[in-house]
Structure formats: structure tokens, C-alpha cells
Amino acid sequence: MNKNELNPDASPQAAYGARLRSARESRGWTQDDLAQRLDYSSVHVSAVENGRKPPTLRFSRSADRVFGTEGARDSFERQCREITHGSLLEGFPEYVGFEARAVEIRLYEVGVVPGLLQTPEYAATLEADAVRRQAITPEQAEERVELVSRRQATLARTRSPLIHAVLDESCVRRPMGNSTIMDAQFERLLKFAEMPNTVFQIAPFDMGARRPFSLPVTVLTMPDRSIMSYAESAQRGHLERESASVVPILTAYHQLQAEALSQAASVALIDQLRKGSP
């Protein structure tokens, strides 16, 4: 793709590249000039400008520093985050915005440890598999891992939300990476259970038909005490804000907690797994 073929309307990535080129040319810089200022190669700059390579947060922050747009509403970092959200499941970015303001979070997860409880190494291993399957690019994987860290940092705010986490037993039985990664993840779960604003439970396999959910679900309580639920299909995430639809989900969640292991029993199970016991 050469300069004449670049169409900023073709995609968000192309729009980013066109804007980068315009900012560069308005200053009379060559790609080599910009590359030196960004501490990237001119080949990399060319690839981003022409839409062949997606911009990363590191690249975008460097561009904001060079062009004086740090913290601006139209910063390159903000534009990059919008592109990154395009690699996320539809509906999830909207959910994350509500999650950051919630006063109570009730989550149920199947198969993998949920993002709010993941270590960076566990998250990176999970995304590396998505890269292997060519579902996402390495750059998108890196930024998804950073999103996990940002979500966790937001929830560590003053007056942290109350977090109820019920994990299907498959979440802790499924190995993710090597033993070192799993040991650290188990330790993270144990520390989570010790926090004053958390409730941690495992839904054991032998719950069988008494399990009210077959897929992951999250229920948020907002500062005005309104409630909403979030669930995902293979195609998209769905945020439900109608109380009439959310109340039955909340009721089922309470039933799930009643049938799940107590926090003490759940912690004991994690401790056994960490020590290599069956």
C-alpha cells in the first residue's frame, strides 16, 4: 500500500495511519525523522502509517510525546485504545466502563480464572494461546493483558467495591502455562479471599444439575443501587439493564452461592491444589 492508496475511511487502523502521516508531514519530517524521535525503525513507522501494522499503546504514547498531544481528548493513545477495543468482544468495552463504577460485583466464571483475579502471567498465557490460534495479533494480546491490569487497578480504588466471585471448579483444575504460573495464580486467589471486600467460593463439579448457570455471568450494582447483568455468547457480550430481567439472574446467583463451597472450603481446595494434592 503506497501513499496514494491510503484511505483513512477504510478502517480505524487506516485512519490512525493517515493521521500519523499528516502530523509528520505538517512538520516537514521524513519517516526516518519521525522514527528517530519515536525510537522506532522507519520500517515500523511506514507499516503503521500504511495500516499494515496496528499501533500499540507504547507507540501511541511516544507519538503523543513527539507531537505534544499527551492527555488530549484526541490523543494518539485514545485513538489506539479505540482500535484495541475493536479486537474485544462486542459489548465488553461498554461493560468495563460500568464495572469501574460499580459498588458491588457478583461474577461467575467457567473454565478460566476471571480477569479481575488473574495474575499478569496467567493473562499473558491465555492471550498467547489466542495468538497461536491467530484469533488476535501479538500486539492485541499485549494490550489485552494491559487491560486486565487496568481493570484491577480501577477496582483497587478508595472505597473498593464488594466483589463476590464464584468460580466453577474447572477454573482452578484447568492448567494454564507451567506450574510456576499456576502456583502464582493460586496464591493470587488465596490473597483475594483474604481481602476485606471480597467473598470467594468454588462451585464444585458435584453440584451437577443444581448449578443455575451454564455460562459465565456478572451482576453489577451501581452507586444508585440499580443493577445490571453482563453475559457473553460466542459472538458478543450483552449488557442487560432492565431490572425485570436482571432480578431473576440475581436470585439465581444467590442460589449458586448457597450451593457452592463455603469460602473456608474453597480456600482449602485451592491450598490443596497449590500443594499438588488431588
C-alpha positions as CSV (number, residue, x, y, z in Angstrom):
1,M,0.0,0.0,0.0
2,N,1.6,3.3,-1.0
3,K,0.7,6.8,0.0
4,N,-1.8,7.4,-2.8
5,E,-3.7,4.2,-1.9
6,L,-4.1,5.0,1.8
7,N,-7.8,5.5,2.6
8,P,-8.5,6.8,6.1
9,D,-12.1,5.7,5.8
10,A,-11.1,2.1,5.2
11,S,-10.8,1.2,8.9
12,P,-9.9,2.8,12.3
13,Q,-6.4,1.5,11.8
14,A,-6.1,3.3,8.4
15,A,-7.5,6.5,10.0
16,Y,-4.8,6.3,12.6
17,G,-2.1,5.8,10.0
18,A,-3.4,8.7,7.9
19,R,-3.4,11.0,10.9
20,L,0.1,10.0,11.9
21,R,1.3,10.7,8.3
22,S,-0.5,14.1,8.3
23,A,1.1,15.1,11.6
24,R,4.5,14.1,10.4
25,E,4.3,15.8,7.0
26,S,2.9,19.0,8.6
27,R,6.2,19.3,10.4
28,G,8.2,18.6,7.2
29,W,9.6,15.3,8.7
30,T,10.5,12.2,6.8
31,Q,9.7,8.8,8.1
32,D,13.3,8.5,9.2
33,D,13.0,11.8,11.1
34,L,9.9,10.6,13.0
35,A,11.4,7.1,13.6
36,Q,14.3,8.7,15.4
37,R,12.1,10.8,17.6
38,L,9.8,7.8,18.4
39,D,12.7,5.4,18.9
40,Y,11.3,3.0,16.4
41,S,12.5,2.0,12.9
42,S,11.4,3.8,9.8
43,V,10.1,0.4,8.6
44,H,7.8,0.3,11.6
45,V,6.6,3.9,11.1
46,S,5.8,3.1,7.5
47,A,3.9,0.0,8.4
48,V,1.7,1.9,10.9
49,E,1.1,4.8,8.5
50,N,0.1,2.4,5.8
51,G,-2.2,0.3,8.0
52,R,-0.1,-2.8,7.7
53,K,0.7,-2.9,11.5
54,P,-1.7,-1.9,14.3
55,P,-0.4,0.8,16.6
56,T,0.4,-0.2,20.2
57,L,0.0,1.8,23.3
58,R,3.7,2.2,23.6
59,F,4.0,3.5,20.1
60,S,1.0,5.8,20.6
61,R,2.3,7.3,23.8
62,S,5.6,8.0,22.1
63,A,3.7,9.7,19.3
64,D,1.8,11.9,21.8
65,R,5.1,12.9,23.4
66,V,6.6,13.8,20.0
67,F,3.5,15.7,18.7
68,G,2.6,17.3,22.0
69,T,-0.8,15.6,22.3
70,E,-0.3,13.8,25.7
71,G,-3.6,13.9,27.7
72,A,-5.5,15.5,24.9
73,R,-9.0,14.3,24.0
74,D,-7.8,13.4,20.5
75,S,-4.5,11.9,21.6
76,F,-3.0,9.0,19.7
77,E,-3.2,6.9,22.8
78,R,-7.0,7.4,23.0
79,Q,-7.3,6.6,19.3
80,C,-5.2,3.4,19.8
81,R,-7.4,2.3,22.7
82,E,-10.5,2.6,20.4
83,I,-8.8,0.4,17.9
84,T,-7.9,-2.1,20.6
85,H,-11.5,-2.2,21.7
86,G,-12.3,-3.3,18.2
87,S,-10.4,-6.6,19.0
88,L,-12.6,-7.2,22.1
89,L,-15.9,-8.9,22.1
90,E,-18.7,-6.5,21.1
91,G,-20.3,-5.1,24.2
92,F,-17.3,-5.7,26.5
93,P,-15.8,-2.2,26.4
94,E,-19.2,-0.8,27.5
95,Y,-19.3,-3.3,30.3
96,V,-15.8,-2.3,31.5
97,G,-17.0,1.3,31.9
98,F,-19.8,0.3,34.2
99,E,-17.6,-2.2,36.1
100,A,-15.2,0.6,37.0
101,R,-18.1,2.5,38.8
102,A,-19.9,-0.4,40.4
103,V,-20.2,-0.7,44.2
104,E,-20.9,-4.4,44.1
105,I,-19.7,-7.0,41.6
106,R,-21.0,-10.6,41.5
107,L,-19.3,-12.8,39.0
108,Y,-19.5,-16.4,38.0
109,E,-16.8,-17.9,35.6
110,V,-16.4,-21.2,33.9
111,G,-13.1,-22.7,32.5
112,V,-10.7,-19.9,33.3
113,V,-9.9,-17.6,36.2
114,P,-11.8,-14.3,35.6
115,G,-9.8,-11.3,34.5
116,L,-10.3,-9.4,37.8
117,L,-8.4,-12.3,39.6
118,Q,-5.8,-13.1,37.0
119,T,-2.0,-12.6,37.5
120,P,-0.3,-10.9,34.6
121,E,1.5,-14.2,33.7
122,Y,-1.8,-16.1,33.7
123,A,-3.4,-13.5,31.5
124,A,-0.4,-13.5,29.1
125,T,-0.5,-17.2,28.8
126,L,-4.2,-17.1,28.0
127,E,-3.8,-14.5,25.3
128,A,-0.7,-16.2,23.9
129,D,-3.0,-19.1,23.0
130,A,-5.3,-16.8,21.2
131,V,-2.3,-15.5,19.2
132,R,-1.3,-19.1,18.4
133,R,-4.8,-19.7,17.0
134,Q,-4.4,-16.5,15.0
135,A,-7.5,-15.1,16.7
136,I,-5.6,-11.9,17.6
137,T,-2.3,-10.3,16.9
138,P,0.7,-10.3,19.4
139,E,0.1,-6.5,19.8
140,Q,-3.5,-7.0,20.6
141,A,-2.6,-9.8,23.1
142,E,-0.2,-7.4,24.8
143,E,-2.9,-4.7,25.1
144,R,-5.5,-7.2,26.4
145,V,-3.1,-8.1,29.2
146,E,-2.7,-4.4,30.0
147,L,-6.5,-4.0,30.1
148,V,-6.6,-6.7,32.8
149,S,-4.1,-4.7,34.9
150,R,-6.1,-1.5,34.3
151,R,-9.4,-3.1,35.4
152,Q,-7.8,-4.5,38.5
153,A,-6.2,-1.1,39.4
154,T,-9.5,0.6,39.0
155,L,-11.1,-1.7,41.4
156,A,-8.4,-1.1,44.0
157,R,-9.7,2.5,44.4
158,T,-10.7,4.1,47.7
159,R,-14.0,2.6,48.8
160,S,-13.4,-0.6,46.8
161,P,-16.4,-2.4,45.5
162,L,-17.7,-5.6,47.3
163,I,-16.7,-8.4,45.0
164,H,-18.4,-11.8,45.1
165,A,-16.5,-14.3,43.0
166,V,-17.9,-17.8,42.4
167,L,-15.6,-19.9,40.2
168,D,-16.6,-23.2,38.6
169,E,-14.2,-25.9,39.7
170,S,-13.0,-26.1,36.1
171,C,-11.4,-22.7,36.5
172,V,-8.9,-24.0,39.1
173,R,-8.5,-27.5,37.7
174,R,-7.5,-26.4,34.2
175,P,-3.7,-25.8,33.9
176,M,-2.7,-22.6,32.3
177,G,1.0,-22.5,31.4
178,N,3.6,-24.1,33.6
179,S,3.5,-24.9,37.4
180,T,5.1,-21.6,38.3
181,I,2.3,-19.7,36.6
182,M,-0.3,-21.8,38.3
183,D,1.3,-21.6,41.7
184,A,1.3,-17.8,41.4
185,Q,-2.3,-17.8,40.3
186,F,-3.3,-20.0,43.2
187,E,-1.5,-17.6,45.6
188,R,-3.4,-14.7,44.0
189,L,-6.7,-16.4,44.6
190,L,-5.8,-17.0,48.3
191,K,-4.9,-13.4,48.7
192,F,-8.1,-12.3,47.1
193,A,-10.1,-14.4,49.6
194,E,-8.3,-12.6,52.4
195,M,-9.3,-9.1,51.3
196,P,-12.0,-7.4,53.5
197,N,-14.2,-6.5,50.5
198,T,-14.3,-10.0,48.8
199,V,-16.3,-13.2,49.0
200,F,-14.6,-16.2,47.3
201,Q,-16.3,-19.5,46.5
202,I,-15.8,-22.6,44.3
203,A,-18.8,-24.2,42.6
204,P,-17.7,-27.9,42.7
205,F,-18.3,-30.4,39.9
206,D,-20.7,-32.4,42.1
207,M,-23.2,-29.6,42.2
208,G,-24.4,-31.2,38.9
209,A,-27.9,-30.1,37.9
210,R,-28.2,-27.8,40.9
211,R,-25.9,-25.3,39.1
212,P,-28.2,-22.5,37.9
213,F,-25.8,-21.2,35.2
214,S,-24.0,-23.0,32.4
215,L,-22.2,-19.9,31.1
216,P,-20.3,-17.1,32.8
217,V,-22.4,-14.2,34.1
218,T,-21.8,-11.0,36.1
219,V,-24.2,-8.8,38.0
220,L,-23.2,-5.2,38.8
221,T,-24.8,-3.0,41.5
222,M,-24.2,0.7,40.7
223,P,-23.9,3.6,43.1
224,D,-27.6,4.5,42.7
225,R,-28.4,0.8,43.6
226,S,-29.6,0.0,40.1
227,I,-28.5,-3.4,38.9
228,M,-27.4,-4.8,35.5
229,S,-26.1,-8.1,34.2
230,Y,-23.5,-9.0,31.7
231,A,-23.2,-12.3,29.8
232,E,-21.3,-13.4,26.7
233,S,-22.0,-15.6,23.7
234,A,-19.5,-16.6,21.1
235,Q,-20.4,-13.6,19.0
236,R,-20.9,-10.7,21.5
237,G,-21.4,-9.6,25.1
238,H,-24.8,-8.5,26.2
239,L,-25.4,-5.9,28.9
240,E,-28.9,-6.1,30.4
241,R,-30.1,-3.0,32.3
242,E,-33.8,-3.8,32.8
243,S,-34.4,-4.8,36.4
244,A,-37.2,-7.1,35.5
245,S,-34.7,-9.2,33.5
246,V,-31.8,-8.8,36.0
247,V,-33.6,-9.7,39.2
248,P,-34.1,-13.4,38.3
249,I,-30.4,-13.6,37.4
250,L,-29.5,-12.1,40.8
251,T,-31.8,-14.6,42.5
252,A,-30.2,-17.5,40.7
253,Y,-26.8,-16.1,41.7
254,H,-27.8,-16.2,45.4
255,Q,-28.9,-19.8,44.9
256,L,-25.5,-20.6,43.3
257,Q,-23.7,-19.2,46.3
258,A,-25.9,-21.2,48.7
259,E,-24.9,-24.4,46.9
260,A,-21.2,-23.6,46.3
261,L,-18.5,-24.4,48.8
262,S,-18.0,-22.0,51.7
263,Q,-15.1,-19.6,51.5
264,A,-13.2,-21.7,54.0
265,A,-13.7,-24.9,52.0
266,S,-12.9,-23.1,48.8
267,V,-9.6,-21.7,50.2
268,A,-8.8,-25.2,51.4
269,L,-9.3,-26.6,47.9
270,I,-7.0,-24.0,46.4
271,D,-4.4,-24.7,49.1
272,Q,-4.6,-28.4,48.2
273,L,-4.1,-27.8,44.5
274,R,-1.2,-25.4,45.2
275,K,0.5,-28.2,47.2
276,G,-0.2,-30.8,44.5
277,S,-2.9,-32.7,46.4
278,P,-5.8,-34.2,44.4
